[in-house]
Amino acid sequence: LSESSFDILYSVFELGDGCLQSDIQKISFLPKQTINSSIHKLEKEGYISFSDGKGRSKHINLTPTGKLLIQEKIYPIQFLFFIKQRRTETFT
């Protein structure tokens, strides 16, 4: 999983299913072209799908395989962040 693909999956996790490419750009700070090429790669790999939005916009949705990948790659990172945050709160 490339770093940009990870960032995109993390962004979809944070934003929720149905987010837009522009939403991902706002929170990930990745260039538009990087996001575009990475989401199409993730689609080819079966992790995300697109649904029509307003005008030319496309909503990005996780497939069941994408949801499993998030459980494998994103949840552990979120858990570690949560633990670190709790420890910081405990000691302050």
Residue, then its C-alpha position, 0 to 999 in steps of 0.5 A: l500500500s503506497e503512502s498516498s493510498f494510505d493517506i486516501l484511505y485514512s481520509v475516507f475513514e475520517l470523512g466517511d463513505g460518500c466523500l468527494q475528492s475535494d474533501i480528501q484534498k482539504i484534509s490530506f494536503l495531497p496534490k489533486q493529481t496524486i489523489n486522482s491517480s491513487i483513487h483510480k488505482l484503489e478502484k482497480e484494486g477493488y477497495i473503493s467505488f464511485s457513485d454519482g454526485k452533483g454535476r461531475s462530482k463523484h462520491i468515493n465509497l469503500t467496498p467490502t474489501g476496502k472496509l477490511l483493508i481499513q480494519e487491517k491498516i487504519y484501525p491499528i493506527q487509530f488505536l495507537f493514537f487513542i492510547k497515546q492521547r489517553r496517556t497524555e491526558t492522564f499525565t497532564 
